């Protein structure tokens, strides 16, 4: 959204970028860093055309229009970033592991200097420091939500402390998942508000898929006919039966990968949902950790195995699907007590069950909390995740054939689950 670009570092120089898992929050910061670096190295290049936004008459700004107003309004013109700040990218989960003083206005400098040295760029430290002191750098803080909960408030405090010291003139941006965002902590840190990343629109989805297969063709990995055929097939799926997934950049990437591996979408949706579940549960967190392990650190600390985690989620989905009284297209609401009871049965420990539930909701986002503390429910992000995981549970039953026949006779509600099970 061009208006988000306008807000980032220009109109609101301290801002939080909010989004779902895989919504390209980190990619957004890295794209911004790349274009700003381009502006510094190549001032006469087109860097500003990538960091500009349309200007409308105030009463005709898109945010001010009625939802039913389909009139196409042409902008009066465009504004762009006035100068290419030096981008300083900081991964907050790494910063949080250091022994920093959250009250210090210079809390981030030792980490920046150490990071530059580790990357064999120590000679650049004086230049970076000078840009920070002159307010000519922008700090890009990635992943507040990835900071352990017991350290998160201190990280926010360290960000806020910059306003009382020599880095007060430096703009900053930070990213955070929606469910992990604490508005009060962000305000204490001096954030001037937040913007939420939209899902990809149909035109962006078309561009994404087309460029993906065009790149494979140019690399010689597929023939022109294959590239065209796969592009058309995936676009039909992405704008049709899999539309609920394709607006998320990460899930759309998974769809591209599954299609490239010669699984036909949406016919072989089981492969897609398996890839989505494993990515959200395991790989998305593992790629952010330096150690090679079977599981992300938070799950490994619970002594779990991948199969245990998947079996537990499958039983939660099976229970939800069986108990769903209103048989519509939405996922079921599962009482928190039911989910915790199933987790305790698999994990044999109440504390581990709670930690698993927190991870699945706040990190993997495969369960979404609804309601309040007195009446809390959980559900899957989309009904098809529930149906896929219920199918996994069904095929593990000793009486699979007999049970599948009974469910088939019960009506249309079990159709998708039975097809996936088969």
N, C-alpha and C positions, 0 to 999 in steps of 0.2 A: 504494500500500500504506500503510494508516494507520500501520503500524509504522515505515515510513521517515520519516513526518512526526514521529513520536515521537522518533526518533533525531536529527532535524535541529535542531540548535541548543538542544535541551532536555536530553535524556539524554546526548548526546555533542555538545558544543558546537563541535567541530572535526571535520568529516566530509567524505569524498569521495563524490560521487554518480557511479556508474559506469553506463554504458549503451552500447548499439550506436548507430550513426548513425541519426538519426530517431526515437530512443526517447523524445524529449521532455525531455532533460536541461535544456536552456536554458528550455524552457517551464515546467518544474517550478520553476526558480529565479524566473522572472518571476511565476508564480502566487503563490509564497510572498511575493515582494516586494509584489505587489498587495494581498494580504490583510493583511499587516502594516501597509502604508500605510493601508488601510481602518481598521484598529484604532486607528491614531494619530489619524486625522481624524474617525472616528465611533466613539468608544469603546463606545457603546451598541448598535452594529450587531451582525450575526451573524457577525463575522469569525472568532470562535473555533470556530464549528461547522464551518468548513472546515479548521481546523488542530487536529484532535483525533484520538484513537486509542482503541481499545477496551482495557480492562484485564481480563485473565483470571486465574484462579488460576494460579500459576506452573507447576504441573505440567500445565495444560491449555492453555498458550499454543500457538498454531498451529505455531510453530517446533519445539515439543517433541513433537508428535504423530507417530505412525507414518504412513507414506504411505498405508496401507490403512485408516486411521481416518476414516470418513466421517461420524462422529457430529457433528451440528451443536451447537456449544457456544455458549451465550449469554454475552456478556461480563458481568462484574460491574458495570461502569459505564464511564465515559469520562473521560479526562484531556485537557486542552488546553493550548496555550501559555499561560504565566502572564502574559506582558506583550507588547505589540506593539513589538518592537525597530524602530528606524529602519533600513530596508533600504538598503544602499549597494551598488549593482550595478556590478561592474567586469569589463569584457571584457578578458581576459588577453592576447589577441593584440595589442590596442592598447597595453596597458601595457608589453608586452615590447619594443616599438619605442622606448621612451623611454630616456633615459640615467639609469637608477636605480642606486642603491647597494644590492646584494642583502644586504649586512651591516647595513644601517640598519633600526632598529626603526620608522622613519617613512617607509620607502621608498614607500608607497602614497599618502601625503598629497599630495605635489605633483601626482600624476596626478589624484587626486580633485578637487582645487581647480581644476586646469586644465580638466578635463572640465566642471565646473559653469560655469565662465566661458564655455566654448565653446557651452554650451547656454543662455546668457543667464540663468543662475541663480547668478551669482557672489555675490549678496547672501545666499544661503542658506549659504555656506561656514562662517561662524562657528557656526551652529546645528548643522550636520553635525559639525564638529570637536568641539564640546562633547559631543555624543552619543557620539562615538567615545571621547573621553577618559574619559567616565563609564561606559563599558561598556554603553551603552544603544542601541548600533547593532549590526547584524549585517552582515558583509561577505560578499557573494555573488560569488565568483570564478568566472566562466564560461569554460570551455574551456581547461584545461591542455593538452589534446592539440593545440589549435590554435596553440600557441606553437612557433616553430621549434625543432627539436631542440637546436641549439647554445645556446639561451637558456632552455630549460625548467628545467634544474637551478638556474639563478639565480633564476627566478621562484619555485620551491619554497623556495629559501633565503630570499627576501624574505618569503614567507608565514610561515616559521618564525621569522624575526627579530622579528616582532611580539610574540612571547611574552616578549621581553626588554625591552619598552618600555612606553610609556603606553597602547598598545592591547591589552595582554595580556588584559584582561577581556572583549574583544569576541569573541563566537562567530563562526565563519566556516564557509562551505560552499564546495566547489568541485566542478566537474563534469569528467569525463574519459571518453573512449572506452575501452572495455575493453582493446583491444590496445595502447593507448598508456599504460596505467596502470603506474607504477613504484612498487611498494609501499615500497621502501626510501626513495626520495625523499620520499614522502608521510609516512612515519614521522619522517624528519628534520625535516620541516616542522611536526611536532606533530599530525598527523591522528590522531584517535581511532578510526580504522578506516574502513570503506567500506560502502556499501549499493549493490545493483545494482537498477536499475529493471526490473520485470517487464514482459513484453509485455501488451497489452490482453487481458482475458479476454472470453469470448463476450458477457457482459452489457454490458461497456464498448463493445465493437464495435457492438452493436445500438444503444446510446445515441448513439454517435458518428455513425453513418450516419443514424439517424432525425432527429437534431437538424440535421444538415447540410442535408437536403432540406426539412425543415420551415422552416429559415431562408430558403432560396431561395424557398419558397412565400410566406412572409410578406413577402419583398421584392418579390414580384410577378414573379419571373423564371421561375417554372414554375406550372402549374396544379395544383390539389389532386390530380387524377388522375395527372398526371405524377409528382408528388412521391411518391405512394403506390406507383406502379408501379416507379419507379427504386429506391425504398427496398427494396421486396421483392426486386427482381432482384439488387441489389448484396448484400443480406444472404444470399441463396442462394449467391452466388459466394464471399463472404467467409467463410462457414462451411462451404463445400464445396471446390471445386477450387482456390480461391485462399487457402485457410486459412493456408498457410505465409507469406503476405505480410501478411495483415490484422491480425496482432497488433502490427505496427510502426506507430505513429501517422503517421509520414511517408509510408510506403507506402500506408496506408489512405487518407490524404488524396489521394494520386495516383490511387488507385482511384476515389475520389469525383469527382475532376476529369475522369477519362477517361469515367466514366459520364455526367457532366453534359454532356460534349461529344458525347453521343449515340452513343458507341461501346458496343456491347452486351457486357457481361462475363458469363461468361468467353469467349464466342465470339470476340471480337476482342482476344484476349490480346496480340497483337503490339503494338498501340498501348500497352497497359499496360506491357509490358516495355521498349519503347522509352523511354517516359516515365521508368520506374524507372532504367534505365541512364544516361540523360542527366542525370537529377537527381542521382544518386549521383556521377557523374563530374564534372559541370560545375556545375550550378545550385546545389547545396547549398553549395559553397564560394564561388561567385560572389556569392551573396546576402550573404555576410559581408564582402565586400570593397567598398570605396567606389568604386573605379574601374570604369567600364563597359568590359568587355573580352570578347573572344570566348571566352577560357578563363580559369580560375582562375590566379592568379599562378604557382603552382608548376609548372603544365603549360606556361604561356606562356614561362617562363624556359628551358624545354627546346626552344623553337622548334617546338612541335607544333601541328597543326591538329586540330579535332574529328574529321574523317574519318579521319585517321591513327590516332588513339587508338582509335576504334571498329573500324577494320579490324584492328588489332593484337589487340584483345580477341577479335574474331570468329575470328581464326586460332588463338588459344590455345584457345578453346572447341571449335573444329573438331578440333584435334589431340587434345584431351582426349577428346572424344566418340568419335573413331575408335580411340583407344588403350585405351579402357575395356574391360578384360577381364571383370570381374564386372559383368554387365549388370543392375544393380538400380536402385532409385530414388534412390540417393545420387549426388552429383556425383563426378567422377573425381578421383583424386589425381595431379597433374601434377608430375614432378620439377622442382625449382627450376632446374636446368640447362637443361631444355627451354624453360621460360618465358623465361629470360634470353636464350637463343639466338634465340628468335622476336623478342624485343624488340630485340636488337641488329640483326637483319635489317631491321626496319622503321625503326629510329632511326639506324642507321649509327654507333653510338657506345656503347661498353660502359658508360661512366659514366652517360649518359642512360638507358640501359636499366635500370640499377640504381635510379636516381632515379624512373623511371616505375613500377617495380615497388613501391617503397616507398610512393609516392603511392596507387597502386591498392589496396594492402593497408591502409595505415594511415589514409588520408584517405577514400577512396571506399568501402573495404571490399567491393569487387567481387571481390577475390581474398582468400582466407583461408589463412594459413599453418598448416601442420600438421607435427608431427614436430620434430626438433631440428636443430642446426647441421650434424651429419654427414649426416643424411638428411632434408632439408627438402623438403616438397611444398606445392603450392598447389592450391586448389580453389575453385569458385564457391560462394557462400553457399547456393544451392539448385540442384537439378538443372535446373529449368526455365530459370534464367539461362543455364546451359551450353547447353541445347537451343535457346533463342532466338538466342544469339550464333552458334552453329554454323549455324543457318538463315540468318543474315545472310551468313556466309561462303559457304554453298552457292549462294545466288542470284547471287553475284558470279562464279561459275565460268563460263567460256565454254561448257563442256559440261554446263551445269546440267540440262537435260532428261534426257540420257542417264544422268548420275550419279544423279539423283533416282530414275530407274527402277530402277537397280541396288540402291540403298539400300532401296527399297520391297520388293524381292524378298528382302532379307536378314532381314526379320522385324520384330517389334513394336517393337524397341528404337529405331528411327528414326521411329516414327509421329509423335510430337509435333513433332520437328524438321521433318519434311516438311510437316506441316500448317501450321506457322508459315511455312515457306519459301513455300508456295503462297499 
